[in-house]
Amino acid sequence: MSINLKNKQEIIKEHGKNEKDSGSANVQVVMLSQKINELTEHLKNNKKDFQGRRGLLMMVGKRKRLLTYIKKQNLEEYRALIKKLGLRG
């Protein structure tokens, strides 16, 4: 269920400021979005996995907090990220 190293490096190159920037809010949001999508597919097949559902809800909350932070710092960057990830409608 976790992101493999190759996908992680691609995300960092695309959204980070440099190749070692794995901690910026943009990179974290993209990684969380990918994990959320994978976990959502898992929960479609395993309806009684309540711990997985709890983890999903915690990830969604963390992504929401990070997006709020990005929105406060740079509105244009926030809008571009939302559009690229296909969030909010």
C-alpha positions as CSV (number, residue, x, y, z in Angstrom):
1,M,0.0,0.0,0.0
2,S,2.9,2.3,0.4
3,I,4.5,4.4,-2.4
4,N,7.5,2.6,-3.9
5,L,10.9,4.4,-4.1
6,K,10.7,5.1,-7.8
7,N,7.3,6.8,-7.6
8,K,8.4,8.8,-4.6
9,Q,11.5,10.1,-6.4
10,E,9.4,11.1,-9.4
11,I,7.0,13.0,-7.2
12,I,9.9,14.8,-5.4
13,K,11.5,15.8,-8.8
14,E,8.1,17.1,-10.1
15,H,6.8,18.9,-7.1
16,G,9.8,19.6,-4.9
17,K,12.2,22.6,-5.1
18,N,15.1,20.2,-5.7
19,E,15.8,16.4,-5.8
20,K,16.2,16.2,-2.0
21,D,13.1,18.2,-1.1
22,S,10.8,15.5,0.3
23,G,9.5,17.6,3.2
24,S,7.8,20.5,1.5
25,A,4.1,20.8,1.8
26,N,3.4,20.3,-1.9
27,V,5.3,17.0,-2.0
28,Q,3.6,15.8,1.2
29,V,0.2,16.6,-0.3
30,V,0.9,14.8,-3.5
31,M,2.2,11.7,-1.6
32,L,-0.8,11.7,0.7
33,S,-3.1,12.0,-2.3
34,Q,-1.5,8.9,-3.9
35,K,-1.8,7.0,-0.6
36,I,-5.4,8.0,-0.2
37,N,-6.3,6.8,-3.7
38,E,-4.6,3.4,-3.0
39,L,-6.3,3.0,0.3
40,T,-9.7,4.0,-1.1
41,E,-9.3,1.1,-3.7
42,H,-8.3,-1.3,-0.9
43,L,-11.4,-0.3,1.2
44,K,-13.7,-0.9,-1.8
45,N,-12.8,-4.6,-1.7
46,N,-12.4,-4.8,2.1
47,K,-15.4,-3.2,3.6
48,K,-14.8,-4.4,7.2
49,D,-11.3,-3.0,7.4
50,F,-12.1,-0.4,10.1
51,Q,-8.4,0.3,11.0
52,G,-7.7,1.1,7.3
53,R,-10.7,3.4,7.3
54,R,-9.4,5.2,10.3
55,G,-6.0,5.6,8.7
56,L,-7.7,6.9,5.6
57,L,-9.6,9.5,7.6
58,M,-6.4,10.6,9.4
59,M,-4.6,11.0,6.0
60,V,-7.5,13.1,4.6
61,G,-7.3,15.3,7.7
62,K,-3.6,15.8,7.4
63,R,-3.9,16.6,3.7
64,K,-6.6,19.1,4.5
65,R,-4.3,20.8,7.1
66,L,-1.4,20.9,4.6
67,L,-3.6,22.4,1.9
68,T,-4.8,25.1,4.3
69,Y,-1.2,25.9,5.1
70,I,-0.3,26.1,1.3
71,K,-3.4,28.3,0.8
72,K,-2.3,30.8,3.4
73,Q,1.3,30.9,2.1
74,N,0.7,31.1,-1.7
75,L,-2.8,31.2,-3.2
76,E,-1.6,30.7,-6.8
77,E,0.5,27.6,-5.8
78,Y,-2.5,26.2,-4.0
79,R,-4.8,26.7,-7.0
80,A,-2.3,25.0,-9.3
81,L,-1.9,22.0,-7.0
82,I,-5.7,21.6,-6.5
83,K,-6.2,21.7,-10.3
84,K,-3.3,19.2,-10.9
85,L,-4.5,16.7,-8.4
86,G,-8.2,17.0,-9.4
87,L,-9.4,17.9,-5.9
88,R,-12.5,19.9,-5.0
89,G,-14.8,19.2,-7.8
